């Protein structure tokens, strides 16, 4: 059982900042119930690049209660680049994320993904995403590169956005822990996310 909260604040000229927090339960050797909290902090800016929206986003994954004294840190930094282009109701997004030092001594990490979203009306849309993650030291930690996919629907109302989607990976229980902190998070599952966006400027 876990709970989560998200705050995203937009400002002028495409700038934004946000934070996301959730209780977690890592189930790895020597790390059971440690850490118990994930707190993500991010910011970024949208820029027009020849008709394509370029979103560059520094993102920090923090595990403030992680007790890894004498070992590699759980917290890590990622730089995310997203390129988005709309074709009428269809929007396509390509993502590249790079981490110089992945969580728990994973070495360099890269993630590539493609997202397609289709707007049905002014409050409802459907979308699907396929991505691939590779991390330098995954093979030395009982894991490997993996592919991720999801498909879902999003509904909006007065600043609130409710997203329901099915997601899964091609990792099994023996290779899941390095990326997810538990052997139970890589199988297919339905995820519900509720967000609220606040604009500080008109």
C-alpha positions in Angstrom: 0.0 0.0 0.0 1.5 3.4 -1.0 0.3 7.0 -1.1 1.6 9.8 -3.3 1.3 13.6 -3.9 2.3 15.7 -6.9 2.6 19.5 -7.2 3.5 21.2 -10.5 3.7 25.0 -10.9 4.1 26.7 -14.2 5.6 30.2 -14.7 6.3 32.7 -17.5 8.3 31.9 -20.7 7.8 28.2 -20.4 9.5 27.7 -17.1 8.1 25.3 -14.5 9.0 23.5 -11.2 7.4 20.6 -9.4 7.7 17.9 -6.8 6.4 14.4 -6.3 6.5 12.2 -3.2 5.4 8.7 -2.3 5.8 6.0 0.3 7.7 3.1 -1.1 8.9 -0.4 0.1 12.1 -1.6 -1.4 12.6 -5.3 -1.0 16.2 -5.9 -1.7 18.9 -7.8 0.2 19.9 -5.6 3.1 17.5 -2.9 2.2 14.1 -4.2 3.3 11.8 -1.3 4.0 14.7 1.0 3.4 14.2 3.5 2.0 10.5 4.1 2.8 10.0 7.4 1.0 10.8 8.7 -2.5 10.8 12.5 -3.1 11.3 13.7 -6.6 12.2 17.4 -7.4 12.3 18.8 -10.9 12.1 21.9 -13.0 12.5 22.8 -16.6 11.6 25.0 -19.6 9.7 24.6 -22.8 11.3 26.1 -25.9 10.1 26.3 -29.5 12.6 24.5 -31.8 11.5 25.0 -35.5 7.9 24.2 -34.6 8.8 21.4 -32.2 8.4 21.9 -28.4 11.6 21.1 -26.7 11.2 20.5 -23.0 14.5 20.2 -21.0 14.0 19.0 -17.5 16.6 18.4 -14.7 15.1 15.7 -12.4 16.3 14.5 -9.0 15.1 11.3 -7.4 15.7 11.6 -3.7 15.5 8.9 -1.0 15.9 10.9 2.1 15.6 8.1 4.6 17.9 5.6 2.7 20.4 4.0 5.0 23.2 2.9 2.6 26.2 3.9 4.8 29.4 2.5 3.2 27.7 1.7 -0.1 26.5 3.6 -3.2 23.8 6.2 -2.8 20.2 5.5 -3.7 19.5 9.1 -4.8 20.4 10.1 -8.3 20.1 12.8 -11.0 18.6 12.6 -14.5 18.5 15.1 -17.4 15.4 14.6 -19.5 14.9 16.0 -23.0 11.5 15.8 -24.7 10.6 16.8 -28.2 6.9 17.1 -29.0 5.0 17.9 -32.2 1.2 18.0 -32.7 -0.5 16.9 -35.9 -4.1 18.0 -35.3 -5.6 15.7 -32.5 -2.5 13.5 -32.6 0.6 14.4 -30.6 3.9 12.6 -30.8 6.7 12.9 -28.2 10.2 11.5 -28.2 12.2 11.4 -24.9 15.8 10.9 -24.1 16.9 10.8 -20.4 20.5 10.6 -19.3 21.9 9.9 -15.8 25.6 10.2 -15.1 25.4 8.1 -12.0 22.3 5.8 -11.7 20.9 4.7 -8.4 23.0 2.3 -6.1 26.1 2.5 -8.2 24.5 1.6 -11.5 26.9 3.8 -13.6 25.7 5.8 -16.5 22.1 5.3 -17.6 20.1 6.1 -20.7 16.4 5.9 -21.6 14.7 6.4 -25.0 10.9 6.5 -25.4 8.2 7.3 -27.9 4.7 8.5 -26.9 1.6 8.9 -29.0 -1.4 10.8 -27.6 -4.8 11.3 -29.3 -7.3 14.0 -28.1 -10.9 12.8 -28.3 -12.4 16.0 -27.0 -11.5 19.0 -24.8 -11.3 16.9 -21.6 -10.5 13.3 -22.7 -7.5 11.8 -24.4 -5.8 8.4 -24.9 -2.1 7.7 -25.1 0.5 4.9 -25.4 4.2 4.9 -24.6 7.1 2.5 -25.4 10.6 3.0 -24.0 13.9 1.2 -23.5 16.3 1.7 -20.6 19.9 0.6 -20.4 22.3 1.1 -17.5 26.0 0.5 -17.5 26.2 -1.8 -14.5 22.9 -3.6 -14.7 24.5 -6.8 -15.8 26.7 -6.8 -12.8 23.7 -6.5 -10.5 21.6 -9.4 -11.6 19.6 -7.5 -14.2 19.8 -6.2 -17.8 18.5 -3.6 -20.2 14.7 -3.6 -20.4 11.7 -2.4 -22.4 8.7 -0.6 -20.9 5.2 0.1 -22.3 1.9 1.6 -21.2 -1.5 2.5 -22.6 -4.2 4.6 -20.9 -6.7 7.4 -20.8 -6.6 10.9 -19.2 -9.5 13.0 -18.2 -9.2 16.7 -17.1 -11.5 19.0 -15.1 -10.7 22.5 -13.9 -7.0 21.9 -13.4 -7.3 18.3 -12.2 -6.1 15.5 -14.4 -7.0 11.9 -13.7 -4.9 9.3 -15.6 -5.7 5.6 -15.7 -3.3 3.3 -17.5 -1.9 -0.2 -17.8 1.8 -0.5 -17.7 4.4 -3.3 -17.7 8.0 -4.3 -18.6 9.8 -7.3 -20.0 11.7 -7.8 -16.7 10.9 -10.9 -14.5 11.1 -11.2 -10.8 14.8 -12.1 -10.8 15.9 -9.0 -12.9 13.4 -6.5 -11.6 15.0 -5.4 -8.3 17.9 -3.4 -9.6 15.6 -0.9 -11.3 12.5 -1.0 -9.1 13.8 -1.7 -5.6 11.5 -4.7 -5.4 10.9 -8.0 -7.3 7.1 -7.2 -7.5 7.0 -4.0 -9.5 7.8 -5.2 -13.1 4.7 -7.2 -13.9 1.8 -5.6 -15.7 -0.5 -3.5 -13.5 -3.1 -0.7 -13.6 -1.9 2.7 -12.3 -4.1 5.7 -11.3 -2.6 9.2 -11.0 -4.4 12.4 -10.0 -2.6 15.8 -10.5 -3.5 19.4 -10.1 -1.8 22.2 -12.1 -1.5 25.7 -10.7 -0.4 28.7 -12.9 1.3 31.6 -11.0 1.0 34.0 -13.9 -1.9 34.7 -16.3 
